[in-house]
Amino acid sequence: MSTPERHPSRAASADRTTPAGPVGTLPRAIVDEGAGVRSRVEPCGIVVLWSETSDTATFCEALVRRARHDDFALALVWFSPTRHDARELSERLAREAPGLLHAGCSTSGEVTPDGLQEQGILAVLLPRAHFRVSVTVLEDVHELGMETIARRALGARTDFFAADPGTPEEDVFAICLIDALVHAEEAVTTALDRGLDGVPLIGGSAGDDLAFGRTEQIAGGEVHVHGALLVLIACHLPFRLFTDHNFVPTEHRLVVTESDPDRRIVHEFNAEPAAEAYARAIGLNTSALDARSFASHALVVRIGGEYYCRSIQRLNEDGSLTFFCAIDDGLVLTVARSEGMVSASRAAIERIESEIGPLVALFGFDCIYRRLDARHRNVTERVETLYREKGFVGFNTYGEQYRSMHVNQTLTGVAIGSAGAR
């Protein structure tokens, strides 16, 4: 992806506790809710709650207190499956805040107003004053078929607009939270995009703290595995959906010559064992291949003149490579190099700021490999500073969705501006 045009920063680094700031900085005060739970109220009334230490019950109590105090249309909840029990979380929210819709999934880390956290929990509460929401559960998405998924998405779209016929189509976007381990993101995203018929989609693939064993989605008091949640959101504030990565192609090409598409496994590149060919292309021995090297040496595929990341999940004992994205024989992949994660992300966000002005909220999906790559390149602190400055919150994913595409190693989300910018 080409680097967006740079614009002067509209916000200085945010103080974690002081609401005041330089001209152009929107006030964002952080409040200690007690028992390890913290909160921040965005200028548009969105409330962010998070904790790295509290248990599930304590966090739910804080969220329910907020829900009783204000009128929210939805709670997006992203949680570590290592520390938090999905069933307790969803059942408590349904029982103790029955008037509040919730939708969420397990993560491999969260991005909070404090910075990056691990094995914690985060909730984004959307106020009814600016948002209208519906949640559709798609169970066992790997077995539904594309026609069924598209039909379900179209039905959700039709019902959503029928509930408020005056809603302009350009005020609506969709979020997908999907099980990453059923290897269905490409088909599901394509089918959802077709059924949504012009309503733009973003999404994140649920994680499980890099265990790659089980991811979970929650909605309506229930836990779903092998499923996807489709959240339709009418936003009465100006917004932009975005996706961005920081990789540019090199001269090294790897052609898939033997693969198992159903399991996303590449056995051979260029008629050689996959791990050997990849390791040689990035200048490493196969014994050195791990999540860090996969994150730092992405593979990209060219589609419609743009490059999109196709990340490797793991090295297998037989020398094959398992991917996070769909692969097939004949696919041409290019080894890519990183060109400044922080500068690329800043440029993407500031391009949006130049279009809709200072942002009153920014949330979405940050690939776990970006987090690992930032750690490898010793820029984690700079990434955290940028996210705090721009107010970005979200979770670390096993993949991202943008319109009809399933991608890897991106920062994808929604940026919301103030009512005066409309």
N, C-alpha and C positions, 0 to 999 in steps of 0.2 A: 504494500500500500504506500502510495506517495505521502510524504510528510506534509501536513497541512501548513498553510501560510501562518507564520507566527504573528501574534499581536501582543502589544504591551499587556503585562499582567494587570488584572483589575482587582486583585486581592493580595494583601500581604499575608505573611504567615500568621495563622490564627492562634491566639492565646487560648489555652485549654480551659481557662476559667473566667476570663475577663470578656464581657460582651462588647466592650468598646474596641475600636480599631481605626486604622487610617481611612481616609476617604475612599469609598469603593468597596470596603470590606463590610459585608452584611453581618450583623450581630448574631453570635451563636454562643450562648452560655451553656456550660456543662454543669449539671447538678448531681450531687451525690444523693442517691435514693436510699442508701443504707444497705448493709449486708452484701456489699460488693457490686451492687447494681448502680449504674450511672445513666443519665439521660441528657438529651439535648433537644431543644425545641427549635426547629428551623423557622426562618422568617415567614414561611407560608403556613405554619401550623403543623407540619409534619413533625412527629415526635420519634426520636431514635432512642431506643433503650438497649443497653448492652452490659455484659458481664463476662469476665474471664474466670471468675472464682465461685460464683453462686451456684447452688443446686437448682434443679428444675422447679421445685415448689416455690422457692424464694423468688426466682425470676418471674414466675407466673403471677405471684402476688403483686409484684410491682407493676406488671403489665395490666392486670385487672384493675388496680387502683387508678391507673391512667385512663383506662376505658370507661370507668365510672365517672370520671371527672370531665371528660370531653367526649364528643360524638365522632367516632371514627368509622370509616367505611370498610377498612381492611387492616389487618395486622399481617405483614410479611415477616415470617420468623425463620431465621437461619441458625442452625445449631450444630454443635459437635456431637456425633453419635457416641464418642468415647465418654463424655461426661453427662450427657443428657439423654433421658429416655423419651423416645418419640411418642409412645403411647400415653405416658403420663402427661406430657406436654400438651398434646392435642386434646385429650379428654378433659384436662383441667380448664383449658381455654374455652371449650364448648360448654362446660358445666358452669363455670364461674363468670363467663362473659358471653352468654348465649346470643346477645344481639350483635356481636362483633364477628364478622367473617374473618377466618384466618387461613393462610396458605403458607407453606414453607417446606424446607427440605434440609437434609443433613449436609455438612460442609467438610472442607479440608482447611479450615481457617476462616476467620472473619476480618473484615476491614471496618474498624470502628472510629468514632471521632478521636479516640486516644491513639490510634495507629493500628498496626497489625496485631491480632491476637490469635492464639491457638487454643483449641478445645474449649471454646466459650460459646456464647449465644448472643444473638443480635435480633432486634425487632424494629421494623419500620412501620409506623402507624400513620395511615393516610386519613386526614380529616374529611368528614362528609361535606364540609363547606366547599371543598374544591374537587372532590373525587366521587365518582360512582363506580361500583365494582360488581363483577360476577365471577364466580369460581366454578370451573367444570373439571371433574375428575375423569381421566382416561386410564382405566385399569388394564394391565397386561398389554401395553402398547405394542410390544413386539409380536403380538398375535392378532391384533385388530385388522391390519391391512390398511393401505393408504386411502382407499375409497371410504372406508368406515370412519377413519380419523377426519378426513376432509368433510364428510357429512356431519359429524358431530361438531366440528368447528363452525361450520356454516349455521347449524342449528343454534349454537351458543351466540353467534353473531346476530342472527335474526331476532332471537329473544331479547338480547341486550338492547338493540335499537328499538324494539317494540315497547320495552318498558318505559322509554322516554323518547318518543318520536321526534322531539325537537333537538336531539343531540346531533351536532354536526359530525360527519365522519372523520374530519381532520382533527377532532378533539379526542379520538380514541386510539389507544395502542394496546398491545397484548404482551403478557409475560408468560413464558413457559418454564416450568421447573420439572426436570425429567430425570429418571433413573439413568445414570451413565453406564451401568454395567450390563444392560441388555442389548447394547450395540444397535440401538434403533434411532439415534438422534437425527441422522440424515433423512430417513424416510418420514419420520414424524414431523420434522420441521418443514419439509417440502409439502406434506399433506396439510398441515395447519395453515401454512401460507396460502395454499390454494383455497381452503375453506373460508379463511378470514376475508378473502376477496377485497384486498386493498387496505385492510387494517394492518399496520406494521407490527412486526413481532420482534421481541428480544427474549433471551432466555439464558439459563444457566443449568449445566448438568450437575446434579447432586454429587457430593463427595462423601468420603468416609475416613478422613484423616490419613489418606494414602494407604489404607489397608487393602483396598480393592476387593472387598468381600461382600458388602451389602450397603446400599444407599437407601434412604427413606424419604418419602414425601408425607406431609400432614395436611389435612383439611377436614373441616366439619366434625372434629372429634375422633377421626379415624387415622390410621397409618396405612400408607400404600407403598408397596414394593413392586418394582417392575412397571411403574405407572408414570403418568405425567399429569401435571396440573396446568390448565389453561386459565389464566386470569385476564379478564377484559377490564380495562380501566378507562373511564371517561375523565379527562383532566381538563378543568376549566381555566387552567393557566397555560401560558405558552411553554412548549417543550420541544426537545429534539432527542431522537434516538441516535446513538452513535456506536461505532466500533473502531478500534485502532490497534495496531501492533507496531513493533519497532524493528522488524527484520527486513533485510534487502537481500535479493538473490546473489549467489556467487556463480562461478563458471562450472561448478561440479553438479552433474546430472546423475540421478539414480533412477533407472527404469525398473519397475516391478515386473519380474519375469516369472515368478512363481509365488502364489499367494493362496490364502484361505480367507476369502472375503467375509464369510459369515462370522468368523472369529477375529477379523481385523488383523490377521497375522501375515507378515511378509516373510517368505522363506528365502527368496533370492532377489537381489538387485543385480542388474547387468549380468545375469547368468552366474553369479557368484553368491556364496552364503551371505545373507543379508547383513548380519552383524559385521562381518569382515569388510564388506564393501563400504558400509556406512562409516566404520571406524577409520578406514584408510582415507576416506573423503574429508574427515574432520581432523585428521592428524593425530589419532589416538590408537592405542592398542584395544582390542576387544575386551581385555580384562579391566580396562578403565571405564567401560560404559556403565553409566548409572543414571538415575533421575537428574542429577546435576548436569551431566554432559548432554542428555537429551534436551534439557531446558535451554542450555546455552547454545546448542547447535541445532536449530530448528530446521525442519524440512518444509518447503512451501510448494504449492501447486498453483499454476496460472489458470485462472478462470475469467473469461471476459475482460482480459487485459489487466486484471488485478491479481496480486499474489495473496494466497491464504495459507495459514499454517496447518500442517498435518503432523501432529506431535506423536512421538514414540512413547508408549507407556512403560514398556519393560523389555529387557533382554531375556529370552527363554534359553533353557539349557541346551537345546539343539542348535543354537546359533540363529534362530529366527527372531523377529522383532514384532511385538504386539503394539498396535497403534490405538490412539484415542479416537481416530476418525476412520471413515470408510476408506478402504483401499481395494484395488483390483489389478489383475494382470494388465500390463500395458500403460499403467499410470506413470507419468513422468514427474518425478519429484526433484526439486533443486535444493541443495544445501544453502542455507541462508546465514547471514551474520547479523549480529545485533548492532544497531546504530542508535544507542542512547534511549533506554526505556523512559527515563524521567523527562527528557526533552521532548520525545515524541508524544507522551501522554499529556504534557503541559500544552503543547501546540494544539492537540486535538480538542482539549477542553476550552482553551482560549479562543479557538475558532468559533465554538458555540457561543461563548460569551460575547463575541463581536456581533453575533446575529441577534441574540435575544437579551443581551445585557447581563448584569450580575445575576448569578444563579441563587435561587432560594432553596434548592435541593438538588442533590446529585447522588444517584445510587445505581447499583447494578452488579456486574459479575467480572471478577478478576481471576484469570486462570492461575491455578496452583503453580504452573511452571513459570509464570512471571515472578511469583514470590520466590521460588527456588533460584531462578536466574539472578534476581536482585541480590539474594544472599551470596551467591557465587561471585558476583561482581562488586560486592561490598557497597551497594547503593541502597540498601534497605532503608536506612535513615532518611535518605533523600526522597525515596518513594513515599515514606510516611509523612514527611514534611509537605510534599505536594498534595497528598490526599487530605491532610488536615487543612491546608490553605484553601483548597477548593471545596471542602465539605463532602468529599466522596465517602460513601459507606456501602458495604455489600458483603459478598462472601467469595472465597476461593473455590473455584469450580474444577470439574474434570472436562470442561468444554463449554462453549458459548454458542448461542443461536442469534442470528441476525437476519431478519426477514426470512428468506427461504434457505439460508445457509447454516450449516453446522461447522464451527471453526474452533481452532485452538490458539492458545497463547495470545489472547486479546484482552483488552479492557473494553467491555461492552456495557452499555447502560442507557439511562434516561437522564437528561439534564432539564431542569424545570426553572423557568424564569418567573419574574414577578408579574402581577396582574397588569401593571402599568405598561409592560412591554408588549402586550398583545396588540 
